[in-house]
Amino acid sequence: MNAIGATVVLEPVQRSPGYWATVIRRFSRDPLAVGAGIVILLFILMAIFAPYIVPHDPYKGMALRRLRPPGSEGYLLGTDELGRDMLSRLIYGGRLSLFMGVTPVFIALFFGGIIGVTAGFVGGWINTILMRIIDVFFAFPSVLLAIALSGALGAGIANGLISLTVVFIPPIARVAESVTTSVRTRDYVEAARASGASGFRIVRTQVLSNVAGPIFVYSMSLIAVSMILASGLSFLGLGVKPPEPEWGLMLNTLRTAIYSQPVLAALPGLMIFITSIMFNLLTDGLRSAMDIKA
Amino acid sequence: MMTSPAASTVPALLEVDDLVKHFPIKAGLFGKPSAVVKAVDGVTFQVAAGETLGIVGESGCGKSTTARLLMHLITPTSGALRYMGAPVGTMAMPLKAFRRQVQMVFQDSYASLNPRLTIEDSIAFGPKVHGVSTSDSIGRARRLLDRVGLDPIRFAGRYPHELSGGQRQRVNIARALALEPSVLILDEAVSALDKSVEAQVLNLLLDLKDEFGLTYLFISHDLEVVRFMSSRVLVMYLGKVAEVGPTESLYNSSAHPYTTALLGSMLSMDPDHRRTAAPLAGDPPNPINPPSGCRFHTRCDFSAALCSTREPGLTAVTALHSAACHMADPASGHPGKSSATAAKRVVST
């Protein structure tokens, strides 16, 4: 027994690449997913540095140059119904649209993850109570729920964020619950329990590393949905208010121009489309990169 | 500690007293139990320090449930568990302290290792829980890896999926030993390994037992392996103890017809004495609704009228050997093997 208790200086050992290192390596070999990631990164950079790259002030319109078609002199993508530069507004619009797409999902990931992992790990009647409450939210279609909440809270960015977060907590909690439930009964969790570890410690050291991946990938797939829902709220006048540039809101205000300048009217929609496709491609790549035995 | 194997003189290290586990089967909207599975139904036995108690029985007889009850991985319906005389789960023997003394090796070597942790982190987890520093825990993990025959330089930083089944089970043994326990529960620990690897791991277990002064609870369905490993054997049938006794005494002169049938199912090493008759007909009865009286009477060759009405208790056959059969108790009124109804049994080739 004595040999087992002595302190020694640890020698370096051969190490295998860990799970996440393997995932990143596999992901980096998927050109489609990497490409999507680069596009999203560019959009994010574009949103962050918008004030430095826009050719015109996105808020300043001029009645004399309304609804110029794309390719007009000085206005690469034309002007909107108030004569504001479309390119500048689309670049600025990315700020709010990306923010409204990503933020609710991450807040919901935090709360939904806590609810789901707790319900899945503790089980029993706590699971029943939490998941039945979650089921109540599932009774509403997510679009309807977002509209109802935003309508009740009133228009505005903060209220839009809150209602989208509430919409995404139930599905994330549901996924978190199901993966945690499947991990909870594995022998290594039993072995950790048999070593006398507390439930919180088991969740932290044994469970989270095994459930984080699937929950994260699922949440990523919700970002595209969130962007579309956020744009939808703005389109309905429940999210961002004019004159803020936001893709959904721009789609709304330009809809009257759909017959005179169809290309112009479609541009904000195209941006929403490209961004959500890119998020979906990124998620798919991440999912297949994570689909390994380890 | 190791030198006195006589179970009667050494005070029991682990005492199991009338352990019961009933699993309710829930049905309907509000989950009112409609039936209970009597997985373990009044099991009593003692484990002496330094011995290896083998537990055998068919699938579903409650072997693994007993192991999980001993580890307190599931809570018993009733019954008591004492470690060195102190009831487990009380102030005298808190659960955390008990778990340091009793560790378990599971059957599925892959499922019992966290796929996201390196081998050394899996082994070091237990000591860390019990307050050993990270570097000391890792150091202990590496010395144990070396002890179970895996080079720490090569294996400590690997992940479970990179190892073979035998290597993983060695890791599981190292993990169980990391808390320096006195009792190791081996729940079908070698059953999933192929025969050559199984032999290596069994020899490793015997070496470790001597080196660390361990006590083993060796659960298996493999009668040969149990005979090789155990100093005493306990036979379970439908959640109850059928027979318990020293290995050679039990294997050579079994007192319970179920044990006899079970031993009769072992493969013969002599082609001239190959067994043609099935040792036992039918499946074990459903533990939801076990037979009345002796649970084995529905399949027993020597079943008499009283067997279906009165349940036999464990009766001493010799000082250390006892069986739960009316035939072992002369006062029971059982007519004995002479009135055997064995002739009526279906003989199959």
Chai-1 contact restraints between the chains, C-beta under 6 A:
chainA,res_idxA,chainB,res_idxB,connection_type,confidence,min_distance_angstrom,max_distance_angstrom,comment,restraint_id
A,I4,B,R140,contact,1.0,0.0,6.0,A-B,restraint_1
A,I4,B,R143,contact,1.0,0.0,6.0,A-B,restraint_2
A,T7,B,D136,contact,1.0,0.0,6.0,A-B,restraint_3
A,V8,B,G139,contact,1.0,0.0,6.0,A-B,restraint_4
A,L10,B,I138,contact,1.0,0.0,6.0,A-B,restraint_5
A,L10,B,G139,contact,1.0,0.0,6.0,A-B,restraint_6
A,V13,B,I153,contact,1.0,0.0,6.0,A-B,restraint_7
A,V13,B,A156,contact,1.0,0.0,6.0,A-B,restraint_8
A,V13,B,G157,contact,1.0,0.0,6.0,A-B,restraint_9
A,Q14,B,R154,contact,1.0,0.0,6.0,A-B,restraint_10
A,Q14,B,G157,contact,1.0,0.0,6.0,A-B,restraint_11
A,R15,B,G157,contact,1.0,0.0,6.0,A-B,restraint_12
A,S16,B,R158,contact,1.0,0.0,6.0,A-B,restraint_13
A,S16,B,Y159,contact,1.0,0.0,6.0,A-B,restraint_14
A,Y19,B,R116,contact,1.0,0.0,6.0,A-B,restraint_15
A,R186,B,A111,contact,1.0,0.0,6.0,A-B,restraint_16
A,D187,B,F106,contact,1.0,0.0,6.0,A-B,restraint_17
A,D187,B,D108,contact,1.0,0.0,6.0,A-B,restraint_18
A,D187,B,A111,contact,1.0,0.0,6.0,A-B,restraint_19
A,D187,B,S112,contact,1.0,0.0,6.0,A-B,restraint_20
A,Y188,B,S112,contact,1.0,0.0,6.0,A-B,restraint_21
A,Y188,B,L113,contact,1.0,0.0,6.0,A-B,restraint_22
A,Y188,B,N114,contact,1.0,0.0,6.0,A-B,restraint_23
A,E190,B,L73,contact,1.0,0.0,6.0,A-B,restraint_24
A,A191,B,S112,contact,1.0,0.0,6.0,A-B,restraint_25
A,A194,B,M71,contact,1.0,0.0,6.0,A-B,restraint_26
A,A194,B,R99,contact,1.0,0.0,6.0,A-B,restraint_27
A,A194,B,M104,contact,1.0,0.0,6.0,A-B,restraint_28
A,S195,B,G126,contact,1.0,0.0,6.0,A-B,restraint_29
A,S195,B,V129,contact,1.0,0.0,6.0,A-B,restraint_30
A,G196,B,K96,contact,1.0,0.0,6.0,A-B,restraint_31
A,G196,B,R99,contact,1.0,0.0,6.0,A-B,restraint_32
A,G196,B,V129,contact,1.0,0.0,6.0,A-B,restraint_33
A,A197,B,V129,contact,1.0,0.0,6.0,A-B,restraint_34
A,Q206,B,N114,contact,1.0,0.0,6.0,A-B,restraint_35
A,S209,B,R116,contact,1.0,0.0,6.0,A-B,restraint_36
A,N210,B,R116,contact,1.0,0.0,6.0,A-B,restraint_37
A,K293,B,H161,contact,1.0,0.0,6.0,A-B,restraint_38
A,A294,B,P115,contact,1.0,0.0,6.0,A-B,restraint_39
A,A294,B,Y159,contact,1.0,0.0,6.0,A-B,restraint_40
A,A294,B,H161,contact,1.0,0.0,6.0,A-B,restraint_41
